[in-house]
């Protein structure tokens, strides 16, 4: 019974479930039909969308291609524009720098013109005055030192140069100094001692004794080259005074040959002195043309010298040459310009002017010129000038007696004036 009841209950619920399932099945079928309808509709729409998608892809490809080309164009123009921008940026920068530089210069110049002048002018003037004062002080010390050295140099030259026309006072001084060294032993004698003894013998016209002392002095171990050459020049002059003219010229030529082109001022001076002594010696031999040639060489080669002693020898060469031209009745060389330019001693100028008057006196009286000469040279003395050659000349010439008398008179006036006490 229980089993039957259980089966009955199961059948009941199964019937109900079946009925429900059937009902649900119908509903489901209806839903499926609707879904199928929607699915068909969806398929149609999907087909449309697929077509649209295909069309869209083609358009996208076309657009993409266009976009790529546009991108390339954009990139190109971008690079171009960037280049242009960079170019103009650089140019603008340069122009800006130049403008800035010019502006800076302008502002600086304005500051210099307006401010700097006022700020620094006083300081600059003060420094300039200070530098000028210091410069003047330095130049003064240099000049004083140079003058002192030059003075010592000139004194050395004067001490080592033989003056054949010394005044009596100079001769007396040398004689006094010579007596002071008389007691000295020969081995103790210095160069200066020998020099004093030599000059004293020359002043006494003891030429052989002077030549002996010159040779002794040249053997001193302590003698310098300058002193040795000075002694050699003196030897040539003493030989000429002693009448040994050929020997004198030989000595002069040796000195000229050895030192004419020297760069040492002392040796150049001695070379010119030797050449001048040669001219004197040639004139004493009566070789006036050769003497003039020698004087002309001295003048031509040394007119531009900066050495005072050399310039003095040039002046002496001119005067001696003019004297020979007067004696030979030759036209006087125009050396006036050079004489005027030189700061020569008045005694040399007086002799030069005297010779010009004597030359012109051969033609016409020179009374006016003579009075002007006396006035111009009223304070000038030249006791060492020798009138021997002129006095000998006027006695030998064949001029008319009136001309000879006039020239004799003028020579005597000149002689008295220059040798007065």
Helices and strands as residue ranges (DSSP letters): H 2-111, I 112-116, H 117-160, H 168-180, G 186-188, H 191-203, H 207-217, H 225-241, H 245-259, H 265-284, H 288-302, H 308-327, H 336-341, H 346-361, H 367-376, H 388-396, H 401-418
